[in-house]
C-alpha cells in the first residue's frame, strides 16, 4: 500500500491521501463526541484544503453512533467546509450495526437536502473505491477541475 500517504492520525481517525486515486481516505474508529470528534474533523478540512479532490472515501465501518449535537455540527459546519474545498462525492463504507447506519444516513440526508455533496453507501471499501473511480476527483487549488488524474 505504498500509494497511501498518512496525513493525520489519532485514536479516532486515520487519514490518508491515496496518490493513485487522487482522494482522501478517512478511517474513523470507536466513539467520539464534541472536541474528540471535531479535532480530527478539522484535520480533514485542513487536508482537503491542502490537497483538493471532489472525491472522498469515508470508512466508518468501525465507528459508533454520533449524538444529536454532533450530528447538527457535522451538517452545519463540517460538510459545508469540505464542500467549500471542492468535495462533491463521498463514498461511505457503512458500519455493520444498524443503529450506527441510521445515524450516518440521518446526518448525510440532513446535509444532502441543502448541500452539494452526493453520498453513496457501501458494505466494503473496495465497493466504495469502485464507485469513486467513476467520478472525476481532481480539483485545482482555485476549485477548477483538472483534466484527468
Secondary structure, DSSP 8 states (H G I E B T S, - for coil): -TTEEEEEE-SSEEEEEETTTTEEEEEEEE---THHHHHHHHHHHHHHHHS-BSEEEEEEEEE----HHHHHHIIIIIHHHHHHTT--EEEEE--SSHHHHHHHHHHHHHHHHHSS-EEEEESSHHHHHHHHTTS--BB-TTS-B-S--
